Amino acid sequence: MKRLTLLIIGIVLASIAFGPIYAPTLALEATLAGHWEGSINLPQMELKVLIDFVQGEDGMWTGSIDIPPQAAEDLPLKDISFDGSKVIFSIEGPPGNPTFDGIFSQEGLTIAGEFTQAGQTFPFELTRTGEAVEKEEKISPEEALKDFDEFVQSSMKEWNVPGAGIAIVKDNEVMLCKGYGHRDIEKELPVTAETQFAIGSSSKAFTTLILGMLVEEGTIEWDKPVRTYLANFELDDDFATERMTPRDLVCHRSGLPRHDFMWYGSSFSREEIYERLRYLAPNEDFRTEFQYQNLMFMTAGYLAGQVTGSSWEQLVTERIFEPLRMRNSNLSVKDMERTPDFALGYEEKKDKESKKKEIKQMPFRNIDNVGPAGSINSSAADMAEWVKFQLNEGKVNETQVVSPLTIQELHRPHIVVHGGLLARLFTQPEMPHMMYGLGWFVQPYRGHEMIHHGGNIDGFSAQVGFMPKDKIGLVVLTNLNGTPFPYVIALNVFDRLLGLEEIDWNGRYKLMWSQLEQAEDQAEELEDINQKKNTKTSHPMEDYAGVYSHPAYGPIKIEKKHKALEAEYNGMTFELEHWHYDVFRSKTEPLKGLKLAFLTNLNGDIDRVSVVLEQTVDAIEFEREPPEEMYEPDYLEQFAGDYDMMGLTLEVSLRSDNTLTMTVPGQPTYELEPYLGTEFKLKTFKGYSVKFVMEKGKVTQAVLIQPNGVFPAKRKD
């Protein structure tokens, strides 16, 4: 018998385990006794463990653990505690008091929780194996899906879902693939198995598969810095700039929050967005927290295109769609709208007074610029092939498109997910913790390994999920914005095919959704609690009009319309109402409730607008741009000439590139940058400017404004 002499968490092996072992399902008596197998999820590997528990006649528990990667056998367990739902035990001997603290599943098949040693904590999961499990009475697929159509239709009615495309896969066979409801409500066009829907962020797994293929070929490496391949890659955080790897890009640990308004609706190209990443503020340290991040996935797709001399679109089409025969899938809503069978997107709108919800058509949102994060459109039939491909570990019929090791790498956990609505939705008692792999969420569900990813984009919600060990999977595509309906259907399908008692996920999510809606209503009712009543603006309304810009977020345009202000940002137009002082609030969709604070400089000019477009960082400040006329030659030419300042002649000239310059005797020539009205700043000299004075439509003076005073210069001619 060998004894463990080193810290369990301190050993890194050359060979890596890619997932815990899951057994077939059987509802067992609530007993800890028996043989268990599983793993501890360390940062660079999954450490396999084998555990046996025995209960003596006196009711006391004993046990032992084997750790094959460390050649450790029969290590005794101590302090074993089991109350029918919670299990705690420690390994006797090794330093750091290695302790397991887990939850015993309702079916008695798994124990999942946290392993702690020497102050460090890692998730673990154990699965019961042995003769009792093998006596499972299997349920036939036909019996499992009995009354499923009725369940789908009643759930659609409950969630106001216009249409859905659903496919279910079991043991490499498509058990069900069909459409429900309407793809076009007004025309009463039905959804079919071939109807195209936007799958949103379910697209991310396609991007990570492309990266995996490039890793297999040796074109890139998961853990080499992105700068190895994109020399101009730059973020606000210098450390992240130098260390960010392709793996980091696609597991949401960049340190950046979402910053979605930077790209949402933007006319910037993919390359322009990539070049603006350096101006986005992080809110967490690199690699410390899971934070969902679409822009990093966009960067991953851009990287793939650059290193292959191709594009993300071409790579996905040639390397995934074609070998998987996904001929009814595309990568842009522009392409989807040209197909004969596609769904329109819808959203729920609540009447403010009656509170009644109505379904309204929602315009398509073109997100080609961040396509690798979520622009794929597909059908239930095509996505069934995608699910089969995942369950077959990269194989299509007899062709191995990508190696099983690459698929396993994409499916294994890389970072723990906690906090936020996503974790609240998906960390229920039956699925106690949640992790993220590479383009996939990974977590246990009632004792089984579940891998999944949802998708939401204007008018559409989707869910793709599968259980590799159980060889079951599904896709649920809908044409309703931001609904949990796909999750409800997915979990119900898993319950059915695993032969488990069905949980009322409809009821559970309905309760959660109503609580969220109530919280939103209360927040809206209390919004004016901080409003300062009966205040006025500091400037006339026309002074707020102008174009304000941010190096990452781009321009926001403010115009005076009648007696009010109107804002336009990324193609979204919204009316502003005065809130208090120099703060205005959007009173119209799609950014209803958004507040804009106008700021002044020392000269009393409104030169910035501050907007909270990302909740987790400081407000985004947009700086005022000079009026367009200040760049026009006809406007600039009127300022050219000689000016007398106490005997010195100041020469103002207009260069061929439509730039004003000023020459002072004995000094270099200064370039004048447009600022506001007739005032120009001296380039590279902060606090210095020239303001031209107009009288009866003619320039009469040039006033030099400096930190040490104001100096007039009369025009000579």
C-alpha positions, 0 to 999 in steps of 0.5 A, spaced: 500 500 500 502 506 497 502 513 501 501 520 499 506 524 501 506 530 497 500 535 496 495 533 491 494 540 488 501 540 487 502 535 482 501 537 475 501 531 470 503 530 463 497 527 461 490 530 462 484 527 464 478 531 460 472 529 464 469 526 470 466 519 469 458 519 469 454 512 470 447 511 467 441 513 471 438 509 477 434 512 482 438 509 488 436 508 496 440 514 499 446 511 502 453 513 501 456 505 501 459 503 495 464 505 489 465 512 487 469 515 481 470 522 479 475 527 479 478 534 482 478 539 477 485 543 478 487 549 474 491 545 468 488 538 469 482 533 472 485 529 477 482 522 477 480 519 484 476 512 486 473 512 493 469 506 497 465 508 503 463 502 508 458 503 513 459 499 519 454 495 524 454 501 529 452 506 523 459 509 523 462 510 516 469 508 513 473 509 507 479 509 502 481 513 496 485 511 490 489 517 486 491 513 480 495 519 477 499 519 483 500 512 484 496 513 491 492 507 493 488 505 499 489 512 503 484 512 509 479 517 509 477 520 516 471 525 519 466 522 514 459 525 515 453 524 511 446 526 513 442 524 506 444 530 502 451 533 505 457 529 505 464 531 508 470 527 509 478 528 509 484 524 507 488 522 513 495 523 512 497 528 507 499 535 509 494 541 508 488 537 511 485 535 504 477 535 505 471 534 500 465 538 502 459 536 497 452 535 496 449 528 495 444 528 489 437 526 489 438 520 485 443 518 489 448 517 483 453 523 484 456 527 489 459 534 487 462 540 491 468 543 493 475 540 495 480 544 499 487 543 501 492 548 504 487 554 503 486 552 496 479 550 493 477 546 487 470 543 484 470 536 484 465 531 482 464 523 484 459 518 480 457 512 483 459 506 479 457 498 480 452 493 480 446 497 482 447 502 477 448 497 471 441 494 473 437 500 470 431 499 467 431 503 460 426 507 457 425 507 450 425 514 446 418 513 444 416 512 451 420 518 453 417 523 448 410 521 449 406 527 450 412 531 448 408 535 443 403 537 447 408 539 452 411 544 447 405 547 445 402 549 452 409 551 454 409 556 448 403 559 449 405 560 457 411 564 454 408 567 448 413 564 443 410 565 436 415 559 433 420 554 435 424 549 431 426 543 435 431 537 434 433 531 439 438 526 438 439 520 441 445 515 440 447 518 433 440 518 431 435 524 430 429 522 434 425 528 433 426 534 428 420 539 427 417 546 427 412 548 432 408 555 431 409 560 426 415 563 423 411 569 421 405 571 425 401 576 420 402 571 414 401 565 419 407 561 415 409 555 419 415 553 422 418 547 419 425 543 421 428 547 415 426 554 418 432 558 419 433 562 426 438 566 428 442 562 434 446 568 437 451 566 442 450 559 440 455 561 434 461 561 439 462 554 439 463 554 432 469 559 433 472 555 438 472 549 433 475 553 428 481 555 433 481 548 435 482 546 428 488 551 427 491 548 433 491 541 430 495 544 424 500 547 428 498 554 425 497 557 432 497 554 439 492 555 445 497 558 450 502 562 446 500 570 446 495 573 441 501 578 439 505 572 437 500 572 431 497 579 431 503 584 433 498 590 434 493 587 439 492 592 444 488 592 450 488 598 456 491 593 461 498 592 459 499 585 462 493 583 459 496 585 452 502 581 453 499 575 456 492 574 453 492 567 449 487 564 444 485 560 450 483 566 454 480 570 448 474 564 448 473 563 456 471 570 458 477 571 463 480 577 459 478 582 465 473 586 460 466 587 462 461 586 456 462 593 453 456 591 448 454 598 446 461 599 443 459 594 437 451 594 438 448 597 432 455 600 430 457 601 423 465 600 425 468 594 421 470 588 425 477 591 424 476 597 426 472 594 432 479 590 433 483 596 433 479 600 438 479 595 444 485 598 447 480 604 449 476 600 453 476 600 461 477 593 464 474 592 471 477 586 473 484 583 473 486 578 467 484 571 468 481 572 475 473 572 474 469 570 469 465 575 465 462 574 458 465 578 453 463 578 446 469 582 443 474 577 445 470 572 441 470 577 435 477 578 436 478 570 436 475 570 429 479 575 426 485 572 429 483 566 425 482 569 419 488 573 419 493 567 420 490 563 415 489 569 410 482 568 409 476 570 414 472 567 419 466 566 414 470 562 409 473 558 415 466 556 418 463 555 411 469 551 408 471 547 415 464 546 418 458 547 414 460 543 408 463 537 412 457 537 416 452 538 410 449 544 414 447 547 407 441 551 410 446 555 415 449 562 414 453 567 417 449 574 416 441 576 417 442 579 410 443 572 407 438 569 411 433 574 409 434 571 402 432 564 403 425 561 402 424 559 409 426 564 415 423 566 421 421 573 423 424 575 430 419 578 435 419 581 442 414 582 448 411 589 449 408 591 456 402 596 455 404 601 461 397 602 463 394 595 462 400 591 464 398 586 458 403 583 454 403 583 446 407 580 441 411 585 436 415 584 430 422 586 432 427 588 426 433 584 424 440 586 427 446 585 423 451 584 427 456 582 422 462 586 425 462 581 431 460 575 427 464 570 431 461 572 437 454 570 434 451 571 427 450 564 425 443 563 422 441 555 422 435 550 422 433 545 427 435 540 422 442 543 420 443 544 428 442 536 429 448 535 425 452 539 429 449 536 436 451 529 433 458 532 431 459 534 438 457 527 441 461 523 436 467 527 438 469 530 431 466 525 427 462 525 421 460 518 419 466 515 418 470 521 417 474 524 423 473 532 421 477 534 428 480 529 433 477 527 439 482 530 443 480 537 440 473 536 442 475 534 449 479 540 450 473 545 448 468 541 452 473 541 459 472 546 464 476 552 464 473 557 469 468 557 474 462 561 473 458 565 478 454 571 479 449 574 475 443 572 471 446 567 467 448 563 474 442 564 477 438 561 471 443 555 471 445 554 478 439 550 481 440 545 486 440 539 480 446 543 477 449 546 483 455 549 480 457 552 473 463 552 469 465 555 462 470 551 457 471 554 450 465 556 447 461 551 452 458 552 459 459 545 462 456 543 469 453 537 472 445 536 471 442 531 476 448 526 476 450 527 469 455 531 465 451 537 461 454 541 456 450 547 453 450 554 450 444 559 449 444 564 444 440 571 444 440 576 439 434 581 437 428 577 436 431 570 437 433 565 443 436 559 442 439 553 446 444 547 444 445 542 449 448 535 450 450 530 455 456 526 452 456 520 456 449 519 455 449 520 448 443 525 448 443 532 445 438 537 443 437 544 439 431 549 441 431 555 436 425 560 437 423 567 434 422 571 441 427 575 444 430 574 451 425 568 453 427 562 458 423 557 453 429 554 450 432 552 457 425 549 459 424 545 453 432 543 454 431 541 461 425 537 460 428 533 454 434 531 459 429 529 464 425 525 459 431 521 456 434 520 462 428 516 465 428 521 471 422 524 474 420 531 470 421 537 474 416 543 473 421 547 470 416 551 467 413 553 473 420 554 476 422 559 471 415 562 471 416 564 478 423 567 477 421 571 471 415 574 475 420 576 480 425 579 475 419 583 472 417 585 479 424 588 481 424 592 474 417 595 475 419 597 482 426 600 479 422 604 474 417 606 479 423 609 484 427 611 478 425 619 480 427 618 487 434 621 486 431 627 481 432 634 483 426 637 482 425 644 479 432 645 476 434 648 470 439 647 465 446 652 465 446 653 457 440 654 452 438 648 449 442 649 442 448 649 446 448 642 447 447 640 440 453 637 437 457 631 435 461 628 441 466 622 440 469 616 444 475 613 441 472 606 442 465 607 443 465 612 437 460 618 436 454 620 439 450 626 435 445 631 439 440 635 435 435 640 437 429 638 435 423 644 436 424 645 444 427 638 445 434 634 444 434 628 440 440 623 440 443 618 435 448 613 437 449 607 433 443 608 428 439 608 435 435 615 435 432 617 442 428 623 444 431 626 450 427 630 456 430 634 461 432 630 468 435 635 472 441 641 471 445 638 465 442 631 465 437 629 460 434 622 460 432 618 454 424 617 454 424 613 448 426 606 446 431 602 445 435 606 450 429 608 454 431 611 461 438 612 459 441 618 462 446 623 459 450 628 463 453 634 459 459 637 462 463 644 462 470 646 461 473 652 465 471 656 459 464 654 461 463 651 454 459 644 454 465 640 451 463 633 454 457 628 455 458 622 460 453 616 459 453 610 463 453 605 457 457 599 461 455 598 469 461 596 471 466 601 469 466 609 470 461 612 465 463 613 458 465 620 456 464 623 449 468 629 448 465 634 443 468 634 436 468 641 432 463 643 428 464 640 420 464 647 417 471 648 421 474 644 416 471 647 410 476 651 406 471 657 405 470 657 412 477 657 414 479 662 409 476 668 412 481 667 418 487 668 414 491 674 414 496 678 418 494 681 425 498 686 430 499 685 437 503 690 440 508 691 434 508 684 433 505 681 426 502 674 427 501 671 420 495 666 420 495 662 413 491 656 410 495 650 408 493 646 402 491 640 407 485 645 409 489 647 416 490 653 419 497 655 422 499 661 426 507 664 425 509 668 431 516 672 429 522 668 432 517 662 434 516 656 430 509 655 426 503 653 430 498 648 427 491 651 429 486 645 431 478 647 430 475 647 437 468 651 437 465 656 433 471 661 431 476 658 436 482 654 435 487 650 439 494 650 438 496 643 437 500 640 442 499 646 447 494 645 452 491 651 455 493 655 449 488 657 443 486 663 438 479 666 438 477 670 432 472 676 433 467 677 428 464 684 427 458 685 422 460 678 418 468 680 418 474 678 422 477 684 426 481 680 431 485 674 433 485 673 441 490 669 444 488 665 450 494 663 454 494 660 461 498 667 463 493 671 460 489 674 454 492 678 448 488 681 443 491 682 436 488 687 431 487 684 424 491 689 419 487 689 413 
